[in-house]
Amino acid sequence: MSGIINWEKMLELAYGKTTDDRDVDPAKFWDPFGYMYDKMSRMEKSYTKHQVDAMILDPHDRVLDVGCGTGRLCVPISKKVSSVTAIDASPNMLSYARKYAEEEQADNVHFHLVDWNNESEINQLEQHDVVFASRTVALKDIKRLNKLAKKYVFFLSFANGPSLRSIQLDLFRGVRGNVQLDFKENRQLGYNIRFNMLYDLGIDPSVVIVKDGFEKNFRNKEEAYDDLRTLGTVDEDQEDVFRQNVDKYLIEGKDGSVRFVRETSTYVMWWKPEDVDFTYEGV
């Protein structure tokens, strides 16, 4: 029996085509973003704690992070559980994640190069107590995630707020050589799409919205410009445009120091796999 709504089309309308819809090697597609994602994720560190705290984790849990990227979530989660298996299709992303884990002395995180779209590779994965996917194409693969989980499946992504990528590109708005991306909030095409899709599949999900954001302290404005400039490209004749973009998000201290702050929000959505009876097909 099929559901009333074509959720594949709804997801494409809400989020656009994802890398698994492209005729490209996912490693080649994502590798160039490693530096930017690592830098942005570290700026998100204090806010990421809100997401980790919202997850139901037990000290004895074995956790699977699908699409771990540069380790933003798997590293802090590792401090609350027995072990974490972190997979990603990008060697460069994994290299940054391993470095982050070493810095945080997270020796119970085990990284593996795995392409989520490769059926044979996924079939080799064991079941874990908790499985989660954050800001990855795996968010559309509910049945496969559900099959790998014993206790909980968690979804995490931006909730009707600007994403990491849109926040990064906003610093280079109007600066040539950078992708231009306008964030336009549309609550009809937000996290409610995934919530209703899960409900249509016979799942009763829980969801919370937590404050998210990016922040970093600098000794002065020049240091901020020099640091944030590395997230894109700025020709000398467009330096003023770049600085005006950055200034919108700088808070100045009395001693001349500045703090970059750009807030957004993230949803944490979860369900118990034993509660699932896939009455409907189509996802």
Backbone bond lengths (Angstrom), bond angles and torsions (degrees), N, CA, C in turn:
res aa  C-N    CA-C-N  psi(-1)  N-CA   C-N-CA  omega(-1)  CA-C   N-CA-C  phi
1 M - - - 1.468 - - 1.524 108.95 -
2 S 1.307 117.09 132.91 1.457 121.51 -179.88 1.517 110.86 -99.05
3 G 1.342 115.16 152.09 1.459 120.00 177.00 1.519 110.82 -73.51
4 I 1.306 115.52 169.43 1.457 121.08 -179.05 1.522 110.76 -71.47
5 I 1.324 116.92 -32.49 1.464 122.01 -173.54 1.528 111.44 -106.04
6 N 1.318 116.85 139.53 1.454 122.68 173.96 1.530 107.56 -83.69
7 W 1.336 116.88 96.30 1.452 121.04 -173.26 1.516 112.57 -70.85
8 E 1.323 117.19 -28.76 1.462 119.76 176.79 1.535 110.07 -59.86
9 K 1.321 116.64 -44.38 1.465 120.79 179.32 1.527 111.29 -68.89
10 M 1.335 116.50 -36.84 1.458 120.11 178.65 1.530 110.72 -64.45
11 L 1.342 116.95 -41.58 1.459 120.57 178.71 1.523 110.95 -64.70
12 E 1.324 116.16 -39.65 1.466 119.67 179.07 1.522 110.68 -65.97
13 L 1.335 116.73 -38.29 1.462 120.98 178.30 1.520 110.54 -65.96
14 A 1.342 116.87 -40.15 1.460 121.44 -176.41 1.516 112.85 -76.56
15 Y 1.341 116.81 -41.31 1.456 119.93 -170.29 1.523 114.34 -118.58
16 G 1.337 116.77 -4.29 1.456 119.49 -178.56 1.511 110.83 78.18
17 K 1.319 116.26 179.34 1.455 121.06 179.15 1.525 109.11 -74.23
18 T 1.330 116.37 141.82 1.448 121.78 179.81 1.517 110.38 -105.83
19 T 1.324 115.63 175.40 1.460 119.40 -172.44 1.517 113.23 -60.84
20 D 1.336 118.32 -27.32 1.454 118.40 179.65 1.523 111.24 -73.45
21 D 1.330 117.34 -9.59 1.454 121.57 175.58 1.522 110.92 -90.98
22 R 1.318 117.24 -4.86 1.452 121.54 -177.02 1.524 109.74 -99.06
23 D 1.307 115.92 147.88 1.454 121.00 177.94 1.526 109.05 -88.16
24 V 1.354 115.02 60.89 1.461 120.60 -178.27 1.520 109.65 -138.40
25 D 1.315 115.93 159.39 1.452 122.69 173.40 1.527 107.53 -73.54
26 P 1.360 118.85 122.05 1.471 119.68 -177.79 1.522 113.09 -59.42
27 A 1.343 117.28 -31.50 1.467 119.88 178.45 1.526 110.31 -65.01
28 K 1.330 116.89 -44.53 1.460 120.82 179.73 1.520 111.02 -66.31
29 F 1.333 116.30 -32.72 1.462 119.55 -179.85 1.530 111.25 -71.45
30 W 1.348 117.50 -44.67 1.456 121.12 -172.36 1.522 114.62 -90.19
31 D 1.322 118.72 -25.54 1.468 120.50 -177.30 1.534 114.22 -52.33
32 P 1.343 119.02 -42.83 1.471 119.11 -178.86 1.529 114.61 -64.02
33 F 1.334 117.06 -16.50 1.465 120.34 -178.31 1.525 112.98 -91.35
34 G 1.335 117.62 0.09 1.452 120.71 -175.07 1.515 114.12 -56.10
35 Y 1.328 117.10 -50.66 1.464 120.97 -178.02 1.527 110.74 -60.56
36 M 1.330 116.88 -47.76 1.462 120.54 -177.11 1.523 111.00 -63.10
37 Y 1.338 117.21 -45.11 1.458 120.07 -178.41 1.527 111.22 -65.67
38 D 1.319 117.28 -38.66 1.454 120.20 178.86 1.525 110.27 -63.97
39 K 1.313 116.77 -45.48 1.468 121.25 -179.11 1.528 111.36 -64.18
40 M 1.324 116.58 -45.25 1.460 120.45 179.82 1.528 111.30 -67.45
41 S 1.328 117.10 -40.14 1.462 120.60 -178.94 1.514 111.87 -63.06
42 R 1.330 116.37 -36.82 1.461 119.63 178.82 1.530 110.47 -68.26
43 M 1.329 116.85 -32.07 1.461 120.54 176.18 1.533 111.05 -70.28
44 E 1.307 115.88 -18.05 1.469 121.87 -177.70 1.531 112.16 -94.84
45 K 1.317 117.11 -0.15 1.463 122.35 -168.39 1.526 113.79 -52.99
46 S 1.312 118.40 -48.82 1.473 119.99 -176.66 1.524 111.56 -67.35
47 Y 1.334 117.01 -32.50 1.466 120.56 178.59 1.527 111.52 -76.38
48 T 1.326 116.70 -31.40 1.467 120.70 179.35 1.520 110.87 -59.24
49 K 1.324 116.59 -30.21 1.463 120.88 178.69 1.525 111.28 -56.39
50 H 1.327 118.17 -34.85 1.467 121.07 178.90 1.519 110.90 -61.95
51 Q 1.326 116.48 -38.61 1.459 120.93 -179.96 1.521 111.44 -69.60
52 V 1.327 115.62 -43.83 1.466 120.30 179.32 1.524 110.13 -62.81
53 D 1.319 117.20 -41.66 1.468 121.25 -179.87 1.528 111.82 -65.71
54 A 1.328 117.41 -25.17 1.461 120.98 -179.39 1.526 112.70 -80.40
55 M 1.325 116.80 -13.49 1.462 120.94 -178.59 1.524 111.09 -86.63
56 I 1.323 116.88 146.06 1.461 122.49 179.26 1.525 107.35 -89.02
57 L 1.330 115.58 105.26 1.458 121.69 -175.30 1.520 110.04 -129.89
58 D 1.332 115.20 139.28 1.457 121.53 179.85 1.529 108.94 -115.23
59 P 1.326 118.43 145.68 1.465 120.57 -179.41 1.531 114.32 -55.75
60 H 1.332 117.40 -22.64 1.469 120.75 -178.63 1.529 112.77 -94.41
61 D 1.318 117.70 -0.84 1.468 121.11 -174.85 1.524 112.77 -70.73
62 R 1.322 114.68 141.77 1.467 122.80 165.75 1.524 106.41 -101.12
63 V 1.324 117.01 125.45 1.462 121.91 -170.46 1.520 110.69 -117.52
64 L 1.332 116.21 142.73 1.463 122.63 176.07 1.524 109.53 -115.42
65 D 1.338 115.97 121.77 1.468 122.82 176.84 1.523 107.77 -103.07
66 V 1.325 116.24 111.43 1.465 121.71 -177.43 1.528 109.19 -94.53
67 G 1.327 116.39 112.03 1.457 120.86 -176.46 1.513 109.94 80.85
68 C 1.327 116.84 58.80 1.471 121.44 -170.95 1.520 113.70 -71.73
69 G 1.342 117.95 -16.90 1.459 119.75 -179.44 1.518 111.15 60.06
70 T 1.325 116.52 -130.55 1.464 121.34 -177.51 1.531 112.57 -92.77
71 G 1.325 117.41 16.14 1.459 121.41 173.87 1.506 115.88 89.09
72 R 1.320 117.89 15.76 1.467 121.60 -174.82 1.522 112.52 -53.82
73 L 1.323 118.46 -42.54 1.461 121.35 -176.95 1.527 113.73 -100.51
74 C 1.325 117.36 -39.63 1.463 119.00 -173.88 1.525 112.47 -63.97
75 V 1.340 117.70 -32.04 1.466 119.98 -179.10 1.534 111.66 -68.43
76 P 1.341 120.64 -53.02 1.468 118.43 178.19 1.533 112.87 -66.59
77 I 1.335 116.91 -32.14 1.469 119.69 178.43 1.522 110.65 -64.91
78 S 1.337 116.77 -33.52 1.467 120.56 -177.94 1.527 112.45 -59.73
79 K 1.328 116.90 -23.63 1.459 120.75 -178.92 1.524 112.31 -79.38
80 K 1.337 116.33 -6.92 1.463 120.83 -178.47 1.520 112.98 -111.79
81 V 1.342 117.57 -7.24 1.460 121.08 -173.11 1.527 111.20 -132.26
82 S 1.334 115.07 177.27 1.467 120.35 -179.65 1.521 112.23 -71.55
83 S 1.345 116.59 -47.19 1.459 120.39 -179.98 1.518 110.13 -160.40
84 V 1.338 115.05 159.33 1.459 121.37 177.45 1.525 109.17 -131.20
85 T 1.319 115.73 130.15 1.454 121.88 170.23 1.523 106.43 -100.02
86 A 1.323 117.01 119.06 1.469 121.56 -175.90 1.519 109.38 -115.92
87 I 1.334 117.05 121.80 1.460 121.07 -177.56 1.525 110.86 -119.18
88 D 1.320 115.32 147.73 1.461 121.28 175.92 1.525 108.05 -158.90
89 A 1.343 116.18 155.22 1.461 121.47 -179.00 1.516 112.53 -91.62
90 S 1.334 117.79 -3.39 1.462 122.01 -176.66 1.529 111.19 -108.14
91 P 1.330 118.25 114.06 1.468 120.71 176.84 1.526 112.29 -58.23
92 N 1.323 117.40 -37.12 1.454 120.09 -178.19 1.528 111.36 -68.50
93 M 1.335 116.47 -42.46 1.464 119.41 176.20 1.526 110.15 -58.83
94 L 1.328 116.67 -43.42 1.459 120.54 -178.71 1.524 111.78 -65.08
95 S 1.328 117.15 -33.68 1.468 119.54 179.07 1.528 110.42 -64.69
96 Y 1.325 117.43 -40.46 1.462 120.74 176.02 1.524 110.82 -67.44
97 A 1.340 117.10 -38.86 1.461 120.92 -179.95 1.528 110.68 -64.16
98 R 1.326 116.81 -42.63 1.476 120.41 178.77 1.533 110.81 -62.27
99 K 1.318 116.10 -41.30 1.466 120.38 179.18 1.526 110.60 -63.08
100 Y 1.325 116.79 -42.96 1.462 121.42 179.01 1.524 110.31 -63.01
101 A 1.345 117.10 -42.21 1.460 121.57 179.47 1.530 111.02 -63.17
102 E 1.316 116.23 -39.57 1.471 120.43 178.28 1.523 110.79 -64.35
103 E 1.330 116.30 -42.90 1.461 120.46 179.10 1.527 111.73 -61.00
104 E 1.326 115.92 -37.02 1.466 121.33 -177.23 1.528 112.09 -92.45
105 Q 1.331 116.40 4.36 1.467 122.53 -179.48 1.526 111.76 54.69
106 A 1.327 114.71 41.00 1.466 121.36 178.79 1.529 108.49 -93.87
107 D 1.331 115.89 78.63 1.461 120.42 -175.01 1.525 113.69 -84.29
108 N 1.329 117.30 1.88 1.467 120.24 176.95 1.527 112.35 -102.02
109 V 1.344 116.86 15.88 1.465 121.58 173.53 1.524 107.71 -101.25
110 H 1.322 116.55 126.84 1.456 122.15 -178.24 1.528 108.95 -115.12
111 F 1.323 116.25 113.32 1.455 122.31 -174.37 1.533 111.22 -93.86
112 H 1.336 114.96 140.25 1.462 120.16 -179.75 1.531 109.52 -140.96
113 L 1.326 115.37 137.36 1.465 121.14 175.50 1.517 108.15 -81.34
114 V 1.328 116.40 106.37 1.462 122.18 -176.31 1.519 109.06 -138.81
115 D 1.327 115.86 131.47 1.457 121.75 176.09 1.524 108.40 -92.45
116 W 1.329 116.64 113.69 1.464 120.99 -177.32 1.524 112.12 -59.88
117 N 1.323 117.85 -22.49 1.462 120.98 -179.76 1.527 112.75 -88.92
118 N 1.338 116.34 0.67 1.464 120.94 177.96 1.525 108.58 -97.66
119 E 1.320 116.32 106.12 1.462 121.92 -173.79 1.521 112.05 -58.64
120 S 1.328 117.61 -42.29 1.465 120.69 -177.56 1.524 111.59 -64.88
121 E 1.338 116.89 -36.50 1.460 120.33 178.53 1.531 111.35 -69.97
122 I 1.314 116.31 -40.60 1.466 120.52 -179.67 1.523 111.09 -67.54
123 N 1.320 117.10 -35.51 1.463 120.82 -179.39 1.527 112.53 -64.50
124 Q 1.312 117.52 -17.36 1.461 121.45 179.08 1.528 112.48 -84.95
125 L 1.333 116.86 -9.46 1.459 120.35 179.70 1.524 110.83 -75.16
126 E 1.339 116.22 139.74 1.451 121.21 176.44 1.532 110.07 -85.23
127 Q 1.324 114.85 163.04 1.460 119.22 172.60 1.527 109.51 -68.81
128 H 1.329 115.95 145.46 1.456 122.12 175.55 1.525 108.87 -124.93
129 D 1.315 116.50 160.26 1.470 119.38 179.26 1.522 110.74 -62.72
130 V 1.327 115.78 -47.92 1.466 121.81 -178.92 1.523 108.95 -124.32
131 V 1.326 115.72 133.07 1.464 122.15 176.31 1.518 107.70 -122.53
132 F 1.322 116.90 133.64 1.456 118.38 177.03 1.519 111.47 -139.73
133 A 1.330 114.37 153.63 1.460 122.52 177.59 1.517 107.42 -134.93
134 S 1.324 115.96 130.89 1.462 120.67 -178.87 1.520 110.16 -129.96
135 R 1.332 116.27 121.22 1.469 122.17 174.39 1.525 111.39 52.64
136 T 1.310 116.66 49.76 1.452 122.31 -176.22 1.514 110.65 -142.03
137 V 1.337 116.30 159.96 1.465 120.62 179.35 1.521 111.45 -62.10
138 A 1.329 117.80 -19.51 1.461 120.98 -179.84 1.523 112.59 -66.02
139 L 1.320 117.96 -15.15 1.460 121.07 178.73 1.520 112.87 -60.98
140 K 1.323 116.93 -20.93 1.466 119.96 -179.87 1.521 112.00 -91.69
141 D 1.337 117.23 -3.84 1.467 121.21 -174.01 1.523 110.23 -106.64
142 I 1.312 115.87 66.25 1.451 122.48 -171.98 1.526 112.97 -61.80
143 K 1.320 117.13 -46.98 1.460 120.64 -174.49 1.525 111.66 -63.32
144 R 1.318 117.63 -39.84 1.457 120.89 -178.70 1.524 110.59 -69.16
145 L 1.337 117.48 -42.08 1.458 120.88 176.84 1.523 110.71 -62.68
146 N 1.312 115.61 -41.96 1.458 121.59 -179.02 1.526 111.35 -61.87
147 K 1.324 116.20 -38.75 1.464 122.09 -178.63 1.524 111.84 -65.87
148 L 1.339 116.53 -29.63 1.460 121.03 -176.77 1.525 113.55 -85.90
149 A 1.338 117.44 -8.86 1.465 121.31 -174.59 1.523 112.39 -103.72
150 K 1.333 115.30 142.09 1.454 121.38 175.51 1.528 112.15 -98.44
151 K 1.349 116.66 -39.50 1.467 120.23 -173.17 1.525 113.42 -112.86
152 Y 1.347 116.78 -49.12 1.460 120.03 -177.32 1.526 110.89 -146.76
153 V 1.333 114.09 150.85 1.462 122.32 167.47 1.526 106.75 -119.03
154 F 1.332 116.40 132.56 1.464 121.23 179.43 1.521 110.46 -120.00
155 F 1.327 115.24 136.61 1.458 123.81 169.96 1.524 107.58 -110.06
156 L 1.334 117.45 137.48 1.458 121.28 174.57 1.518 109.64 -138.82
157 S 1.327 115.61 131.18 1.465 119.97 174.50 1.523 108.57 -166.71
158 F 1.326 115.76 177.74 1.463 120.33 -176.44 1.525 111.04 -68.60
159 A 1.327 115.48 140.04 1.460 121.87 -174.08 1.523 110.46 -111.38
160 N 1.307 116.48 95.71 1.467 120.95 177.16 1.533 111.38 51.53
161 G 1.307 116.28 37.79 1.459 121.14 179.05 1.511 109.74 -145.94
162 P 1.323 117.93 164.69 1.464 120.42 -177.96 1.526 112.51 -60.31
163 S 1.316 115.69 140.94 1.458 122.10 -179.27 1.522 111.33 -85.09
164 L 1.326 115.81 172.30 1.461 121.35 176.49 1.520 110.58 -54.91
165 R 1.307 116.26 -46.72 1.461 121.09 -177.50 1.525 111.76 -65.01
166 S 1.327 117.67 -43.08 1.459 119.69 -178.99 1.530 111.38 -69.15
167 I 1.336 117.37 -33.37 1.459 120.86 177.12 1.519 110.36 -68.02
168 Q 1.325 116.74 -42.26 1.464 120.98 177.07 1.519 110.90 -60.57
169 L 1.323 116.88 -48.52 1.466 120.67 -176.35 1.526 111.94 -70.01
170 D 1.331 116.94 -23.93 1.457 119.92 179.29 1.531 111.47 -64.56
171 L 1.321 116.95 -24.57 1.466 120.59 177.46 1.522 111.63 -70.49
172 F 1.347 116.31 -17.46 1.465 121.03 -176.54 1.529 111.73 -119.43
173 R 1.324 114.09 25.50 1.465 119.31 178.83 1.533 109.75 -62.32
174 G 1.326 115.93 126.51 1.453 120.78 179.13 1.519 114.17 81.63
175 V 1.340 116.93 1.35 1.463 121.21 179.18 1.527 108.42 -98.43
176 R 1.310 117.13 117.46 1.461 120.11 -175.86 1.537 111.19 -62.80
177 G 1.312 113.81 152.98 1.456 119.87 -178.74 1.513 113.52 90.66
178 N 1.331 116.97 -1.67 1.460 121.98 179.21 1.529 109.34 -121.71
179 V 1.323 115.53 144.85 1.458 120.26 176.07 1.520 108.89 -62.65
180 Q 1.311 116.91 138.65 1.464 121.47 177.09 1.523 108.94 -102.72
181 L 1.318 116.14 126.06 1.458 120.63 -176.84 1.514 109.65 -138.03
182 D 1.325 116.79 120.61 1.456 121.50 178.62 1.517 109.61 -98.01
183 F 1.334 116.76 126.26 1.454 120.27 174.25 1.517 108.72 -85.36
184 K 1.325 115.67 124.45 1.457 121.35 177.97 1.520 108.16 -126.96
185 E 1.316 115.93 113.11 1.460 120.23 -178.56 1.524 110.70 -71.60
186 N 1.320 115.54 130.05 1.459 121.97 175.63 1.527 106.85 -138.44
187 R 1.314 116.72 98.58 1.465 120.56 -174.87 1.521 112.43 -63.61
188 Q 1.323 117.53 -19.54 1.464 120.14 177.04 1.527 111.95 -72.53
189 L 1.337 115.90 -18.19 1.459 120.41 -179.11 1.532 110.08 -123.85
190 G 1.327 116.38 42.88 1.455 121.50 -179.47 1.517 111.31 -104.38
191 Y 1.338 115.69 -149.04 1.463 119.67 -177.76 1.527 112.43 -66.83
192 N 1.340 116.23 -14.25 1.462 119.68 176.62 1.528 111.88 -60.51
193 I 1.337 117.27 -26.25 1.461 120.39 177.92 1.521 109.88 -61.75
194 R 1.326 116.96 -49.06 1.466 120.24 -179.46 1.532 110.88 -67.72
195 F 1.329 117.71 -38.35 1.456 120.90 178.93 1.534 110.30 -60.56
196 N 1.322 116.42 -49.17 1.463 120.12 -178.35 1.525 112.37 -69.05
197 M 1.341 116.86 -31.64 1.451 120.62 176.25 1.528 110.01 -63.95
198 L 1.330 116.91 -44.17 1.455 121.21 177.53 1.530 110.76 -62.12
199 Y 1.326 115.86 -42.74 1.455 120.13 -179.98 1.532 110.81 -61.78
200 D 1.324 115.80 -40.48 1.467 121.59 179.72 1.523 111.32 -64.04
201 L 1.319 116.88 -25.79 1.464 121.93 179.40 1.527 112.67 -85.84
202 G 1.329 117.20 1.47 1.450 120.31 179.80 1.508 113.85 94.92
203 I 1.334 117.21 11.25 1.460 122.21 -179.41 1.528 109.46 -99.98
204 D 1.336 115.93 141.28 1.462 121.10 173.27 1.530 108.16 -107.75
205 P 1.329 117.48 88.05 1.467 120.00 -174.59 1.524 112.99 -79.03
206 S 1.329 114.69 155.32 1.462 121.88 169.59 1.520 107.06 -106.33
207 V 1.339 116.40 153.18 1.465 119.31 -179.06 1.523 110.54 -151.17
208 V 1.325 116.44 140.67 1.454 122.20 171.54 1.525 107.68 -132.29
209 I 1.317 115.85 150.87 1.461 122.22 176.40 1.523 107.40 -109.51
210 V 1.330 116.79 128.08 1.461 120.68 -179.24 1.521 110.05 -121.31
211 K 1.318 114.97 153.08 1.464 120.14 177.61 1.522 109.61 -67.85
212 D 1.308 115.62 136.05 1.459 122.07 179.62 1.525 108.09 -131.97
213 G 1.312 116.66 167.17 1.451 118.23 178.28 1.512 112.80 166.93
214 F 1.329 114.78 -178.55 1.456 123.11 -176.82 1.521 108.11 -132.84
215 E 1.318 116.36 133.44 1.453 119.93 -177.78 1.528 110.25 -149.19
216 K 1.344 114.84 152.21 1.457 120.15 176.25 1.520 108.81 -162.94
217 N 1.317 115.93 140.68 1.464 121.67 -179.94 1.526 110.95 -97.52
218 F 1.333 115.31 142.28 1.462 121.55 179.16 1.525 109.61 -134.25
219 R 1.331 116.47 153.86 1.462 120.69 179.47 1.518 112.38 -69.10
220 N 1.331 115.94 -30.32 1.461 120.69 179.84 1.526 109.32 -162.59
221 K 1.317 116.38 176.53 1.461 120.76 -177.76 1.522 112.30 -63.58
222 E 1.318 116.88 -40.79 1.465 119.71 -178.32 1.520 110.93 -59.78
223 E 1.303 116.88 -40.45 1.464 120.29 178.19 1.523 110.33 -64.58
224 A 1.338 116.81 -38.48 1.463 120.79 178.13 1.522 110.85 -63.94
225 Y 1.328 116.90 -46.80 1.467 120.46 179.47 1.532 110.48 -59.77
226 D 1.331 116.19 -45.83 1.465 120.31 -177.34 1.528 111.57 -62.78
227 D 1.318 115.76 -38.27 1.466 119.87 -178.48 1.523 111.61 -73.68
228 L 1.316 117.53 -49.44 1.460 121.65 -175.50 1.521 112.39 -72.53
229 R 1.328 117.23 -23.49 1.459 121.08 178.70 1.530 111.57 -60.99
230 T 1.329 117.39 -27.58 1.468 121.12 -177.87 1.536 112.67 -70.40
231 L 1.330 116.60 -8.87 1.468 120.58 178.37 1.524 112.08 -81.36
232 G 1.329 117.42 -6.06 1.466 121.27 179.63 1.511 110.02 -156.43
233 T 1.319 116.02 -154.25 1.466 121.04 177.43 1.522 108.91 -128.63
234 V 1.335 116.07 136.45 1.454 121.31 -178.91 1.522 109.62 -136.77
235 D 1.328 116.72 115.36 1.467 120.54 173.99 1.520 108.98 -73.11
236 E 1.315 116.08 152.67 1.470 121.07 -175.16 1.518 112.53 -56.21
237 D 1.332 117.40 -37.35 1.462 119.57 -177.09 1.531 112.89 -76.28
238 Q 1.354 117.33 -4.80 1.460 120.10 178.57 1.526 112.09 -116.87
239 E 1.322 115.34 16.34 1.464 120.14 179.97 1.523 111.67 -60.66
240 D 1.330 117.61 -38.76 1.467 120.50 -179.03 1.527 111.63 -63.39
241 V 1.329 116.49 -38.66 1.473 120.23 179.08 1.526 109.63 -63.43
242 F 1.327 115.97 -45.79 1.463 120.82 178.85 1.528 110.98 -59.84
243 R 1.318 117.07 -46.26 1.461 120.63 -177.43 1.531 112.08 -64.94
244 Q 1.317 116.70 -36.74 1.465 119.91 177.65 1.531 110.26 -64.45
245 N 1.334 116.85 -37.83 1.464 120.76 176.94 1.523 110.66 -63.06
246 V 1.313 116.38 -46.22 1.464 121.24 -178.05 1.524 111.36 -66.26
247 D 1.327 116.52 -39.83 1.473 121.07 -176.42 1.523 113.04 -57.16
248 K 1.327 117.18 -27.19 1.467 120.83 -179.50 1.524 111.49 -61.43
249 Y 1.331 116.77 -24.24 1.458 120.21 -172.77 1.528 112.73 -117.71
250 L 1.333 117.05 16.49 1.453 121.34 178.16 1.520 110.87 -103.10
251 I 1.315 116.28 132.67 1.460 122.69 175.66 1.521 107.28 -109.39
252 E 1.327 116.21 120.04 1.462 120.65 -175.33 1.525 111.89 -89.00
253 G 1.339 114.26 138.07 1.454 120.51 176.14 1.525 110.73 -96.57
254 K 1.315 117.24 165.10 1.466 121.75 -178.53 1.524 112.33 -64.77
255 D 1.336 116.46 -24.15 1.457 120.19 -178.00 1.527 112.88 -91.76
256 G 1.355 115.92 7.95 1.459 120.04 -179.97 1.509 114.15 92.51
257 S 1.317 116.71 -7.79 1.459 120.44 176.96 1.527 109.89 -71.76
258 V 1.310 116.50 160.63 1.466 120.90 177.73 1.528 109.24 -136.20
259 R 1.310 114.54 154.06 1.461 121.47 178.47 1.518 108.18 -127.99
260 F 1.326 115.68 122.74 1.462 120.42 175.53 1.523 108.41 -83.44
261 V 1.327 116.56 128.87 1.466 121.36 179.08 1.518 109.22 -140.05
262 R 1.319 116.82 126.00 1.461 121.80 173.14 1.516 107.54 -140.81
263 E 1.321 117.39 109.65 1.461 121.15 -175.18 1.519 112.39 -97.47
264 T 1.332 113.97 154.00 1.454 121.91 175.79 1.537 106.32 -148.96
265 S 1.306 119.26 -158.12 1.468 121.36 177.89 1.522 109.69 -144.78
266 T 1.332 115.10 154.85 1.462 121.32 -178.89 1.522 109.21 -132.65
267 Y 1.327 116.52 144.26 1.463 119.50 174.02 1.531 109.25 -100.45
268 V 1.319 115.12 144.58 1.462 122.82 171.58 1.518 105.95 -119.29
269 M 1.325 116.00 114.95 1.461 122.21 -174.97 1.527 108.64 -121.90
270 W 1.335 117.83 137.74 1.456 118.73 -176.62 1.530 112.07 -151.47
271 W 1.336 114.24 163.80 1.454 121.90 176.59 1.524 109.74 -156.51
272 K 1.332 116.05 163.19 1.455 122.13 175.61 1.523 108.74 -93.12
273 P 1.321 117.91 127.43 1.467 119.34 -176.82 1.518 113.82 -62.48
274 E 1.360 117.59 -28.23 1.463 118.13 -179.79 1.521 112.04 -70.63
275 D 1.332 116.91 -15.57 1.468 121.12 178.56 1.523 112.62 -80.40
276 V 1.341 116.54 -7.15 1.446 120.16 -170.41 1.515 112.32 -89.47
277 D 1.316 115.32 127.92 1.457 122.94 171.27 1.519 105.70 -128.52
278 F 1.323 117.04 100.46 1.467 120.63 -172.33 1.538 110.10 -70.78
279 T 1.333 114.67 78.39 1.460 121.16 -179.56 1.509 110.71 -65.85
280 Y 1.346 116.24 -37.99 1.448 121.13 -176.37 1.520 111.55 -104.68
281 E 1.287 115.29 148.50 1.459 121.86 175.48 1.526 107.32 -104.67
282 G 1.335 115.95 170.19 1.454 118.31 172.61 1.511 114.63 119.16
283 V 1.359 117.80 -2.06 1.456 119.63 176.62 1.522 108.74 -126.62
